[in-house]
Amino acid sequence: MITPSERRGMGLGRDRNRVSLNQWTTRRWSVKEAVDGCVRHGVGAIGLWRQNVAEQGLDESITLVRDAGLRVSSLCRGGFLTGDSYEEDNRRAIDEAAALGAACLVMVVGGLPGVVPGEPLGEISRDLPEARRRVADALAVLAPYAAERGVRLGLEPLHPMYCADRAVLSTLGQALDLAAPYAPETVGVVVDTFHVWWDPQVFEQIERAGREGRIASYQVCDFLSPLPADVLLGRGMMGDGVIDFGPLTEAVTAAGYTGDIEVEIFNADVWAADPDEVMATMKTRFAALVQPL
């Protein structure tokens, strides 16, 4: 009998180009090196990070991706909307996403005002509902600008452990409610396995996201146990943690998502490894554990 894992592996030739390399999975690589790596390993898409694009140069990054025949599955990231000075940088991020032809601009919406990731608490706001209202107000400013430029904003709910400092959106349901006033092609949601696997309503909300046409990106990596001291680096290669990818991928597929599936890993050991070995492992694990049947 052929196991589901074996069937996924057999299907690699059919769907393998749906796998996308998020650039921070091979963080040591520049845009050029990551583009070249995708070509070497037969990966058809790349998720770019704004700081890497800035280092390479926006025009050169556009040329590199275009000449390699790659799709830009996402641009990371916009967001941090709960502060007072979000608008200029996010408009710039939208312009960059438009220039790159990115499928979406990932939006990490920000934590409580005054809470800075990795820094001791100073003067902060503890009003969580107000922080979420700030996100809604900022989206009302940015969504029309994105729509004019044909850019889709992808609201990414983050695991609740990041609520204070990175994202006051913790569930797909919250993200979908926030997206509801806008056209699906302008504001969608990001389904990231690391952030949503724990949610008891995740399958209902994935189905809802599909019904509403809101899935802008599907990102995968594993959730390590135990987590490292820096929980930001608790993302593992698929199969190294606790997530059951099959049901999540099946739900996203049933919801109608046919876009790229982006592997995004923040992990010190992965970053220290040979990026080509990381790519090879990524493809093998994707085929065995994530690949849609």
Sequence and secondary structure as in RCSB ss.txt:
>XXXX:A:sequence
MITPSERRGMGLGRDRNRVSLNQWTTRRWSVKEAVDGCVRHGVGAIGLWRQNVAEQGLDESITLVRDAGLRVSSL
CRGGFLTGDSYEEDNRRAIDEAAALGAACLVMVVGGLPGVVPGEPLGEISRDLPEARRRVADALAVLAPYAAERG
VRLGLEPLHPMYCADRAVLSTLGQALDLAAPYAPETVGVVVDTFHVWWDPQVFEQIERAGREGRIASYQVCDFLS
PLPADVLLGRGMMGDGVIDFGPLTEAVTAAGYTGDIEVEIFNADVWAADPDEVMATMKTRFAALVQPL
>XXXX:A:secstr
   HHHHHHHTHHHHGGGEEEEGGGGTTS HHHHHHHHHHHT  EEEEEHHHHHHH HHHHHHHHHHHT EEEEE
EEEE TTSS  HHHHHHHHHHHHHHT S EEEE B STT  TTS   S    HHHHHHHHHHHHHHHHHHHHHTT
  EEE    GGGTTTTBS  SHHHHHHHHTTS TTTEEEEEEHHHHTT TTHHHHHHHHHHTT EEEEEE EE S
S  SSGGG EE TTSSS  HHHHHHHHHHTT  S EEE    HHHHHS HHHHHHHHHHHIIIII   
